């Protein structure tokens, strides 16, 4: 079983991590979760990559 990946922050670096991991096939979208406080950015990343977002970073 592969370990899930959690990313804090959905800025340029966070998006690059999500895209790279998905493109390489290391993990599926369901195995990645990210936290982004800005609703517009959070919605953009969820819609583009089909990755779930966390409700908090705690």
PQR file of N, CA, C, O and H, with PARSE charges and radii, in Angstrom:
ATOM      1  N   UNK A   1       0.840  -1.182   0.000 -0.4000 1.5000
ATOM      2  CA  UNK A   1       0.000   0.000   0.000 -0.0000 2.0000
ATOM      3  C   UNK A   1       0.887   1.248   0.000  0.5500 1.7000
ATOM      4  O   UNK A   1       1.852   1.337   0.759 -0.5500 1.4000
ATOM      5  N   UNK A   2       0.552   2.183  -0.841 -0.4000 1.5000
ATOM      6  CA  UNK A   2       1.313   3.430  -0.924 -0.0000 2.0000
ATOM      7  C   UNK A   2       0.824   4.408   0.132  0.5500 1.7000
ATOM      8  O   UNK A   2      -0.351   4.412   0.499 -0.5500 1.4000
ATOM      9  H   UNK A   2      -0.232   2.110  -1.457  0.4000 1.0000
ATOM     10  N   UNK A   3       1.739   5.231   0.610 -0.4000 1.5000
ATOM     11  CA  UNK A   3       1.377   6.250   1.595 -0.0000 2.0000
ATOM     12  C   UNK A   3       0.773   7.447   0.878  0.5500 1.7000
ATOM     13  O   UNK A   3       1.239   7.828  -0.196 -0.5500 1.4000
ATOM     14  H   UNK A   3       2.693   5.227   0.312  0.4000 1.0000
ATOM     15  N   UNK A   4      -0.261   8.044   1.462 -0.4000 1.5000
ATOM     16  CA  UNK A   4      -0.866   9.235   0.852 -0.0000 2.0000
ATOM     17  C   UNK A   4       0.053  10.448   0.994  0.5500 1.7000
ATOM     18  O   UNK A   4       0.964  10.465   1.820 -0.5500 1.4000
ATOM     19  H   UNK A   4      -0.640   7.735   2.335  0.4000 1.0000
ATOM     20  N   UNK A   5      -0.204  11.438   0.185 -0.4000 1.5000
ATOM     21  CA  UNK A   5       0.584  12.671   0.188 -0.0000 2.0000
ATOM     22  C   UNK A   5      -0.302  13.830   0.609  0.5500 1.7000
ATOM     23  O   UNK A   5      -1.386  14.017   0.057 -0.5500 1.4000
ATOM     24  H   UNK A   5      -0.945  11.425  -0.487  0.4000 1.0000
ATOM     25  N   UNK A   6       0.149  14.602   1.574 -0.4000 1.5000
ATOM     26  CA  UNK A   6      -0.547  15.813   1.993 -0.0000 2.0000
ATOM     27  C   UNK A   6       0.298  17.026   1.650  0.5500 1.7000
ATOM     28  O   UNK A   6       1.496  17.050   1.932 -0.5500 1.4000
ATOM     29  H   UNK A   6       1.030  14.450   2.022  0.4000 1.0000
ATOM     30  N   UNK A   7      -0.312  18.024   1.049 -0.4000 1.5000
ATOM     31  CA  UNK A   7       0.398  19.231   0.637 -0.0000 2.0000
ATOM     32  C   UNK A   7      -0.248  20.427   1.319  0.5500 1.7000
ATOM     33  O   UNK A   7      -1.458  20.630   1.220 -0.5500 1.4000
ATOM     34  H   UNK A   7      -1.285  18.005   0.820  0.4000 1.0000
ATOM     35  N   UNK A   8       0.561  21.213   2.007 -0.4000 1.5000
ATOM     36  CA  UNK A   8       0.059  22.430   2.642 -0.0000 2.0000
ATOM     37  C   UNK A   8       0.397  23.594   1.722  0.5500 1.7000
ATOM     38  O   UNK A   8       1.566  23.917   1.510 -0.5500 1.4000
ATOM     39  H   UNK A   8       1.544  21.048   2.087  0.4000 1.0000
ATOM     40  N   UNK A   9      -0.620  24.205   1.190 -0.4000 1.5000
ATOM     41  CA  UNK A   9      -0.444  25.332   0.275 -0.0000 2.0000
ATOM     42  C   UNK A   9      -0.674  24.916  -1.165  0.5500 1.7000
ATOM     43  O   UNK A   9      -0.079  23.954  -1.651 -0.5500 1.4000
ATOM     44  H   UNK A   9      -1.570  23.942   1.362  0.4000 1.0000
ATOM     45  N   UNK A  10      -1.534  25.643  -1.834 -0.4000 1.5000
ATOM     46  CA  UNK A  10      -1.863  25.342  -3.221 -0.0000 2.0000
ATOM     47  C   UNK A  10      -1.356  26.385  -4.186  0.5500 1.7000
ATOM     48  O   UNK A  10      -1.968  26.630  -5.225 -0.5500 1.4000
ATOM     49  H   UNK A  10      -2.017  26.425  -1.439  0.4000 1.0000
ATOM     50  N   UNK A  11      -0.238  27.000  -3.847 -0.4000 1.5000
ATOM     51  CA  UNK A  11       0.360  27.984  -4.747 -0.0000 2.0000
ATOM     52  C   UNK A  11       1.101  27.296  -5.884  0.5500 1.7000
ATOM     53  O   UNK A  11       0.802  26.152  -6.227 -0.5500 1.4000
ATOM     54  H   UNK A  11       0.259  26.801  -3.003  0.4000 1.0000
ATOM     55  N   UNK A  12       2.067  27.996  -6.466 -0.4000 1.5000
ATOM     56  CA  UNK A  12       2.814  27.440  -7.596 -0.0000 2.0000
ATOM     57  C   UNK A  12       3.533  26.144  -7.241  0.5500 1.7000
ATOM     58  O   UNK A  12       3.493  25.186  -8.012 -0.5500 1.4000
ATOM     59  H   UNK A  12       2.309  28.925  -6.187  0.4000 1.0000
ATOM     60  N   UNK A  13       4.187  26.104  -6.089 -0.4000 1.5000
ATOM     61  CA  UNK A  13       4.917  24.900  -5.686 -0.0000 2.0000
ATOM     62  C   UNK A  13       3.954  23.753  -5.392  0.5500 1.7000
ATOM     63  O   UNK A  13       4.199  22.617  -5.797 -0.5500 1.4000
ATOM     64  H   UNK A  13       4.220  26.882  -5.463  0.4000 1.0000
ATOM     65  N   UNK A  14       2.859  24.046  -4.692 -0.4000 1.5000
ATOM     66  CA  UNK A  14       1.873  23.011  -4.411 -0.0000 2.0000
ATOM     67  C   UNK A  14       1.282  22.430  -5.681  0.5500 1.7000
ATOM     68  O   UNK A  14       1.126  21.215  -5.802 -0.5500 1.4000
ATOM     69  H   UNK A  14       2.659  24.969  -4.363  0.4000 1.0000
ATOM     70  N   UNK A  15       0.952  23.298  -6.631 -0.4000 1.5000
ATOM     71  CA  UNK A  15       0.406  22.811  -7.899 -0.0000 2.0000
ATOM     72  C   UNK A  15       1.444  21.995  -8.663  0.5500 1.7000
ATOM     73  O   UNK A  15       1.103  20.982  -9.273 -0.5500 1.4000
ATOM     74  H   UNK A  15       1.079  24.285  -6.534  0.4000 1.0000
ATOM     75  N   UNK A  16       2.697  22.420  -8.640 -0.4000 1.5000
ATOM     76  CA  UNK A  16       3.755  21.667  -9.323 -0.0000 2.0000
ATOM     77  C   UNK A  16       3.917  20.275  -8.714  0.5500 1.7000
ATOM     78  O   UNK A  16       4.125  19.302  -9.438 -0.5500 1.4000
ATOM     79  H   UNK A  16       2.974  23.243  -8.144  0.4000 1.0000
ATOM     80  N   UNK A  17       3.822  20.176  -7.391 -0.4000 1.5000
ATOM     81  CA  UNK A  17       3.906  18.869  -6.737 -0.0000 2.0000
ATOM     82  C   UNK A  17       2.740  17.975  -7.141  0.5500 1.7000
ATOM     83  O   UNK A  17       2.935  16.807  -7.478 -0.5500 1.4000
ATOM     84  H   UNK A  17       3.653  20.966  -6.802  0.4000 1.0000
ATOM     85  N   UNK A  18       1.534  18.521  -7.108 -0.4000 1.5000
ATOM     86  CA  UNK A  18       0.357  17.743  -7.498 -0.0000 2.0000
ATOM     87  C   UNK A  18       0.493  17.263  -8.940  0.5500 1.7000
ATOM     88  O   UNK A  18       0.318  16.078  -9.222 -0.5500 1.4000
ATOM     89  H   UNK A  18       1.375  19.470  -6.834  0.4000 1.0000
ATOM     90  N   UNK A  19       0.803  18.177  -9.843 -0.4000 1.5000
ATOM     91  CA  UNK A  19       0.911  17.835 -11.264 -0.0000 2.0000
ATOM     92  C   UNK A  19       2.011  16.806 -11.505  0.5500 1.7000
ATOM     93  O   UNK A  19       1.810  15.852 -12.256 -0.5500 1.4000
ATOM     94  H   UNK A  19       0.945  19.140  -9.614  0.4000 1.0000
ATOM     95  N   UNK A  20       3.162  16.990 -10.881 -0.4000 1.5000
ATOM     96  CA  UNK A  20       4.277  16.074 -11.087 -0.0000 2.0000
ATOM     97  C   UNK A  20       3.996  14.672 -10.587  0.5500 1.7000
ATOM     98  O   UNK A  20       4.301  13.692 -11.267 -0.5500 1.4000
ATOM     99  H   UNK A  20       3.324  17.766 -10.271  0.4000 1.0000
ATOM    100  N   UNK A  21       3.416  14.571  -9.406 -0.4000 1.5000
ATOM    101  CA  UNK A  21       3.107  13.260  -8.837 -0.0000 2.0000
ATOM    102  C   UNK A  21       2.058  12.546  -9.686  0.5500 1.7000
ATOM    103  O   UNK A  21       2.174  11.346  -9.939 -0.5500 1.4000
ATOM    104  H   UNK A  21       3.167  15.366  -8.853  0.4000 1.0000
ATOM    105  N   UNK A  22       1.044  13.272 -10.122 -0.4000 1.5000
ATOM    106  CA  UNK A  22       0.012  12.656 -10.955 -0.0000 2.0000
ATOM    107  C   UNK A  22       0.562  12.268 -12.326  0.5500 1.7000
ATOM    108  O   UNK A  22       0.283  11.176 -12.820 -0.5500 1.4000
ATOM    109  H   UNK A  22       0.950  14.247  -9.916  0.4000 1.0000
ATOM    110  N   UNK A  23       1.334  13.149 -12.934 -0.4000 1.5000
ATOM    111  CA  UNK A  23       1.877  12.880 -14.267 -0.0000 2.0000
ATOM    112  C   UNK A  23       2.832  11.685 -14.253  0.5500 1.7000
ATOM    113  O   UNK A  23       2.882  10.919 -15.215 -0.5500 1.4000
ATOM    114  H   UNK A  23       1.561  14.036 -12.533  0.4000 1.0000
ATOM    115  N   UNK A  24       3.580  11.528 -13.178 -0.4000 1.5000
ATOM    116  CA  UNK A  24       4.525  10.415 -13.087 -0.0000 2.0000
ATOM    117  C   UNK A  24       3.837   9.095 -12.756  0.5500 1.7000
ATOM    118  O   UNK A  24       4.429   8.027 -12.914 -0.5500 1.4000
ATOM    119  H   UNK A  24       3.540  12.150 -12.396  0.4000 1.0000
ATOM    120  N   UNK A  25       2.588   9.166 -12.298 -0.4000 1.5000
ATOM    121  CA  UNK A  25       1.860   7.957 -11.938 -0.0000 2.0000
ATOM    122  C   UNK A  25       2.219   7.412 -10.567  0.5500 1.7000
ATOM    123  O   UNK A  25       1.845   6.288 -10.232 -0.5500 1.4000
ATOM    124  H   UNK A  25       2.107  10.033 -12.170  0.4000 1.0000
ATOM    125  N   UNK A  26       2.939   8.189  -9.769 -0.4000 1.5000
ATOM    126  CA  UNK A  26       3.316   7.730  -8.432 -0.0000 2.0000
ATOM    127  C   UNK A  26       2.103   7.524  -7.533  0.5500 1.7000
ATOM    128  O   UNK A  26       2.055   6.570  -6.758 -0.5500 1.4000
ATOM    129  H   UNK A  26       3.243   9.102 -10.041  0.4000 1.0000
ATOM    130  N   UNK A  27       1.128   8.414  -7.637 -0.4000 1.5000
ATOM    131  CA  UNK A  27      -0.088   8.332  -6.836 -0.0000 2.0000
ATOM    132  C   UNK A  27      -1.288   8.685  -7.697  0.5500 1.7000
ATOM    133  O   UNK A  27      -1.164   9.359  -8.720 -0.5500 1.4000
ATOM    134  H   UNK A  27       1.167   9.190  -8.267  0.4000 1.0000
ATOM    135  N   UNK A  28      -2.441   8.221  -7.268 -0.4000 1.5000
ATOM    136  CA  UNK A  28      -3.690   8.604  -7.929 -0.0000 2.0000
ATOM    137  C   UNK A  28      -4.239   9.848  -7.235  0.5500 1.7000
ATOM    138  O   UNK A  28      -3.802  10.174  -6.131 -0.5500 1.4000
ATOM    139  H   UNK A  28      -2.542   7.674  -6.438  0.4000 1.0000
ATOM    140  N   UNK A  29      -5.184  10.545  -7.855 -0.4000 1.5000
ATOM    141  CA  UNK A  29      -5.750  11.743  -7.220 -0.0000 2.0000
ATOM    142  C   UNK A  29      -6.330  11.478  -5.829  0.5500 1.7000
ATOM    143  O   UNK A  29      -6.280  12.350  -4.961 -0.5500 1.4000
ATOM    144  H   UNK A  29      -5.540  10.280  -8.752  0.4000 1.0000
ATOM    145  N   UNK A  30      -6.876  10.285  -5.614 -0.4000 1.5000
ATOM    146  CA  UNK A  30      -7.466   9.955  -4.317 -0.0000 2.0000
ATOM    147  C   UNK A  30      -6.416   9.813  -3.224  0.5500 1.7000
ATOM    148  O   UNK A  30      -6.747   9.866  -2.039 -0.5500 1.4000
ATOM    149  H   UNK A  30      -6.916   9.577  -6.319  0.4000 1.0000
ATOM    150  N   UNK A  31      -5.154   9.633  -3.607 -0.4000 1.5000
ATOM    151  CA  UNK A  31      -4.087   9.444  -2.630 -0.0000 2.0000
ATOM    152  C   UNK A  31      -3.375  10.750  -2.274  0.5500 1.7000
ATOM    153  O   UNK A  31      -2.404  10.752  -1.517 -0.5500 1.4000
ATOM    154  H   UNK A  31      -4.886   9.590  -4.569  0.4000 1.0000
ATOM    155  N   UNK A  32      -3.862  11.849  -2.822 -0.4000 1.5000
ATOM    156  CA  UNK A  32      -3.281  13.164  -2.567 -0.0000 2.0000
ATOM    157  C   UNK A  32      -4.348  14.042  -1.922  0.5500 1.7000
ATOM    158  O   UNK A  32      -5.512  14.008  -2.323 -0.5500 1.4000
ATOM    159  H   UNK A  32      -4.651  11.848  -3.438  0.4000 1.0000
ATOM    160  N   UNK A  33      -3.960  14.813  -0.943 -0.4000 1.5000
ATOM    161  CA  UNK A  33      -4.866  15.797  -0.355 -0.0000 2.0000
ATOM    162  C   UNK A  33      -4.070  17.071  -0.107  0.5500 1.7000
ATOM    163  O   UNK A  33      -2.906  17.015   0.290 -0.5500 1.4000
ATOM    164  H   UNK A  33      -3.015  14.841  -0.617  0.4000 1.0000
ATOM    165  N   UNK A  34      -4.698  18.215  -0.340 -0.4000 1.5000
ATOM    166  CA  UNK A  34      -3.996  19.480  -0.156 -0.0000 2.0000
ATOM    167  C   UNK A  34      -4.847  20.444   0.647  0.5500 1.7000
ATOM    168  O   UNK A  34      -6.068  20.312   0.721 -0.5500 1.4000
ATOM    169  H   UNK A  34      -5.644  18.260  -0.662  0.4000 1.0000
ATOM    170  N   UNK A  35      -4.173  21.421   1.248 -0.4000 1.5000
ATOM    171  CA  UNK A  35      -4.861  22.483   1.970 -0.0000 2.0000
ATOM    172  C   UNK A  35      -4.493  23.811   1.334  0.5500 1.7000
ATOM    173  O   UNK A  35      -3.318  24.111   1.126 -0.5500 1.4000
ATOM    174  H   UNK A  35      -3.181  21.529   1.188  0.4000 1.0000
ATOM    175  N   UNK A  36      -5.501  24.596   1.033 -0.4000 1.5000
ATOM    176  CA  UNK A  36      -5.316  25.945   0.483 -0.0000 2.0000
ATOM    177  C   UNK A  36      -6.398  26.835   1.074  0.5500 1.7000
ATOM    178  O   UNK A  36      -7.582  26.555   0.885 -0.5500 1.4000
ATOM    179  H   UNK A  36      -6.456  24.352   1.202  0.4000 1.0000
ATOM    180  N   UNK A  37      -6.028  27.908   1.789 -0.4000 1.5000
ATOM    181  CA  UNK A  37      -7.028  28.749   2.431 -0.0000 2.0000
ATOM    182  C   UNK A  37      -7.866  29.585   1.464  0.5500 1.7000
ATOM    183  O   UNK A  37      -9.005  29.930   1.780 -0.5500 1.4000
ATOM    184  H   UNK A  37      -5.066  28.135   1.942  0.4000 1.0000
ATOM    185  N   UNK A  38      -7.323  29.913   0.296 -0.4000 1.5000
ATOM    186  CA  UNK A  38      -8.077  30.750  -0.649 -0.0000 2.0000
ATOM    187  C   UNK A  38      -9.055  29.891  -1.445  0.5500 1.7000
ATOM    188  O   UNK A  38      -8.655  28.981  -2.171 -0.5500 1.4000
ATOM    189  H   UNK A  38      -6.398  29.633   0.040  0.4000 1.0000
ATOM    190  N   UNK A  39     -10.340  30.194  -1.297 -0.4000 1.5000
ATOM    191  CA  UNK A  39     -11.386  29.383  -1.899 -0.0000 2.0000
ATOM    192  C   UNK A  39     -11.254  29.277  -3.416  0.5500 1.7000
ATOM    193  O   UNK A  39     -11.438  28.193  -3.970 -0.5500 1.4000
ATOM    194  H   UNK A  39     -10.665  30.934  -0.708  0.4000 1.0000
ATOM    195  N   UNK A  40     -10.943  30.370  -4.092 -0.4000 1.5000
ATOM    196  CA  UNK A  40     -10.854  30.344  -5.556 -0.0000 2.0000
ATOM    197  C   UNK A  40      -9.740  29.410  -6.020  0.5500 1.7000
ATOM    198  O   UNK A  40      -9.918  28.635  -6.960 -0.5500 1.4000
ATOM    199  H   UNK A  40     -10.794  31.250  -3.641  0.4000 1.0000
ATOM    200  N   UNK A  41      -8.607  29.488  -5.362 -0.4000 1.5000
ATOM    201  CA  UNK A  41      -7.466  28.638  -5.725 -0.0000 2.0000
ATOM    202  C   UNK A  41      -7.754  27.178  -5.387  0.5500 1.7000
ATOM    203  O   UNK A  41      -7.422  26.279  -6.159 -0.5500 1.4000
ATOM    204  H   UNK A  41      -8.463  30.117  -4.598  0.4000 1.0000
ATOM    205  N   UNK A  42      -8.369  26.949  -4.234 -0.4000 1.5000
ATOM    206  CA  UNK A  42      -8.731  25.598  -3.814 -0.0000 2.0000
ATOM    207  C   UNK A  42      -9.677  24.964  -4.823  0.5500 1.7000
ATOM    208  O   UNK A  42      -9.487  23.811  -5.211 -0.5500 1.4000
ATOM    209  H   UNK A  42      -8.638  27.680  -3.606  0.4000 1.0000
ATOM    210  N   UNK A  43     -10.693  25.706  -5.252 -0.4000 1.5000
ATOM    211  CA  UNK A  43     -11.648  25.188  -6.229 -0.0000 2.0000
ATOM    212  C   UNK A  43     -10.979  24.908  -7.569  0.5500 1.7000
ATOM    213  O   UNK A  43     -11.272  23.904  -8.219 -0.5500 1.4000
ATOM    214  H   UNK A  43     -10.846  26.642  -4.937  0.4000 1.0000
ATOM    215  N   UNK A  44     -10.077  25.800  -7.980 -0.4000 1.5000
ATOM    216  CA  UNK A  44      -9.352  25.622  -9.239 -0.0000 2.0000
ATOM    217  C   UNK A  44      -8.553  24.313  -9.230  0.5500 1.7000
ATOM    218  O   UNK A  44      -8.623  23.529 -10.176 -0.5500 1.4000
ATOM    219  H   UNK A  44      -9.839  26.615  -7.452  0.4000 1.0000
ATOM    220  N   UNK A  45      -7.796  24.088  -8.156 -0.4000 1.5000
ATOM    221  CA  UNK A  45      -6.968  22.881  -8.086 -0.0000 2.0000
ATOM    222  C   UNK A  45      -7.818  21.621  -7.996  0.5500 1.7000
ATOM    223  O   UNK A  45      -7.500  20.611  -8.624 -0.5500 1.4000
ATOM    224  H   UNK A  45      -7.739  24.725  -7.387  0.4000 1.0000
ATOM    225  N   UNK A  46      -8.887  21.672  -7.227 -0.4000 1.5000
ATOM    226  CA  UNK A  46      -9.783  20.513  -7.128 -0.0000 2.0000
ATOM    227  C   UNK A  46     -10.383  20.172  -8.480  0.5500 1.7000
ATOM    228  O   UNK A  46     -10.437  19.002  -8.861 -0.5500 1.4000
ATOM    229  H   UNK A  46      -9.146  22.492  -6.717  0.4000 1.0000
ATOM    230  N   UNK A  47     -10.832  21.180  -9.204 -0.4000 1.5000
ATOM    231  CA  UNK A  47     -11.455  20.952 -10.508 -0.0000 2.0000
ATOM    232  C   UNK A  47     -10.447  20.485 -11.554  0.5500 1.7000
ATOM    233  O   UNK A  47     -10.747  19.593 -12.348 -0.5500 1.4000
ATOM    234  H   UNK A  47     -10.788  22.130  -8.895  0.4000 1.0000
ATOM    235  N   UNK A  48      -9.274  21.070 -11.560 -0.4000 1.5000
ATOM    236  CA  UNK A  48      -8.274  20.739 -12.585 -0.0000 2.0000
ATOM    237  C   UNK A  48      -7.674  19.349 -12.388  0.5500 1.7000
ATOM    238  O   UNK A  48      -7.513  18.603 -13.354 -0.5500 1.4000
ATOM    239  H   UNK A  48      -9.030  21.794 -10.915  0.4000 1.0000
ATOM    240  N   UNK A  49      -7.343  18.996 -11.147 -0.4000 1.5000
ATOM    241  CA  UNK A  49      -6.623  17.742 -10.889 -0.0000 2.0000
ATOM    242  C   UNK A  49      -7.484  16.659 -10.242  0.5500 1.7000
ATOM    243  O   UNK A  49      -7.036  15.521 -10.094 -0.5500 1.4000
ATOM    244  H   UNK A  49      -7.474  19.602 -10.362  0.4000 1.0000
ATOM    245  N   UNK A  50      -8.701  16.997  -9.861 -0.4000 1.5000
ATOM    246  CA  UNK A  50      -9.607  16.043  -9.211 -0.0000 2.0000
ATOM    247  C   UNK A  50      -9.020  15.471  -7.917  0.5500 1.7000
ATOM    248  O   UNK A  50      -9.181  14.291  -7.607 -0.5500 1.4000
ATOM    249  H   UNK A  50      -9.064  17.921  -9.982  0.4000 1.0000
ATOM    250  N   UNK A  51      -8.333  16.347  -7.170 -0.4000 1.5000
ATOM    251  CA  UNK A  51      -7.721  15.963  -5.897 -0.0000 2.0000
ATOM    252  C   UNK A  51      -8.558  16.548  -4.766  0.5500 1.7000
ATOM    253  O   UNK A  51      -8.985  17.700  -4.852 -0.5500 1.4000
ATOM    254  H   UNK A  51      -8.202  17.306  -7.422  0.4000 1.0000
ATOM    255  N   UNK A  52      -8.798  15.780  -3.712 -0.4000 1.5000
ATOM    256  CA  UNK A  52      -9.559  16.334  -2.593 -0.0000 2.0000
ATOM    257  C   UNK A  52      -8.751  17.360  -1.802  0.5500 1.7000
ATOM    258  O   UNK A  52      -7.523  17.305  -1.754 -0.5500 1.4000
ATOM    259  H   UNK A  52      -8.451  14.845  -3.642  0.4000 1.0000
ATOM    260  N   UNK A  53      -9.461  18.284  -1.190 -0.4000 1.5000
ATOM    261  CA  UNK A  53      -8.796  19.289  -0.360 -0.0000 2.0000
ATOM    262  C   UNK A  53      -9.182  19.074   1.096  0.5500 1.7000
ATOM    263  O   UNK A  53     -10.277  18.600   1.400 -0.5500 1.4000
ATOM    264  H   UNK A  53     -10.460  18.328  -1.228  0.4000 1.0000
ATOM    265  N   UNK A  54      -8.265  19.428   1.990 -0.4000 1.5000
ATOM    266  CA  UNK A  54      -8.508  19.310   3.424 -0.0000 2.0000
ATOM    267  C   UNK A  54      -9.239  20.553   3.919  0.5500 1.7000
ATOM    268  O   UNK A  54      -9.115  21.633   3.340 -0.5500 1.4000
ATOM    269  H   UNK A  54      -7.375  19.813   1.743  0.4000 1.0000
ATOM    270  N   UNK A  55     -10.003  20.386   4.998 -0.4000 1.5000
ATOM    271  CA  UNK A  55     -10.740  21.516   5.566 -0.0000 2.0000
ATOM    272  C   UNK A  55      -9.843  22.407   6.415  0.5500 1.7000
ATOM    273  O   UNK A  55     -10.146  23.583   6.614 -0.5500 1.4000
ATOM    274  H   UNK A  55     -10.103  19.509   5.468  0.4000 1.0000
ATOM    275  N   UNK A  56      -8.746  21.856   6.912 -0.4000 1.5000
ATOM    276  CA  UNK A  56      -7.799  22.658   7.694 -0.0000 2.0000
ATOM    277  C   UNK A  56      -6.404  22.077   7.509  0.5500 1.7000
ATOM    278  O   UNK A  56      -6.246  20.982   6.970 -0.5500 1.4000
ATOM    279  H   UNK A  56      -8.500  20.900   6.750  0.4000 1.0000
ATOM    280  N   UNK A  57      -5.406  22.809   7.955 -0.4000 1.5000
ATOM    281  CA  UNK A  57      -4.040  22.312   7.835 -0.0000 2.0000
ATOM    282  C   UNK A  57      -3.560  21.638   9.115  0.5500 1.7000
ATOM    283  O   UNK A  57      -2.375  21.337   9.257 -0.5500 1.4000
ATOM    284  H   UNK A  57      -5.535  23.699   8.393  0.4000 1.0000
ATOM    285  N   UNK A  58      -4.469  21.407  10.030 -0.4000 1.5000
ATOM    286  CA  UNK A  58      -4.113  20.807  11.313 -0.0000 2.0000
ATOM    287  C   UNK A  58      -4.243  19.336  11.386  0.5500 1.7000
ATOM    288  O   UNK A  58      -3.966  18.743  12.428 -0.5500 1.4000
ATOM    289  H   UNK A  58      -5.431  21.652   9.914  0.4000 1.0000
TER
END
